[in-house]
């Protein structure tokens, strides 16, 4: 006999032998739909907010602008988290390229100093 046969009971919300779908549930009798949705969005928003590590704002940026920038990235993080990951990946690659360029420029400018340090008596 199969594990899922025709005799296997399936839990369905029924009312006098008729199947019914539960939609919107009001709050006063228990946990309603709006409180579930609100608590899920609040939890998700707090998780995103705690994971955001934005750049330090420019000195001339007003506090209201900083708040709006944080709010914007929070919304992006809730509704499109892959966009936040993509932006972080782009910044990481830019930083890697900048680091490599600085090292190349330092090698061009610093060999004379390195040679001087090697030739000085100790």
Secondary structure, DSSP 8 states (H G I E B T S, - for coil): --SS-TTS-----EETTEE-------STTSS-HHHHHHHHHHHHHHHHHHH-------TT--HHHHHHHHHHHHHHHHH-HHHHHHHHHHHHHHHHHHHHHHHHHHHHHHHHHHHHHHHS--
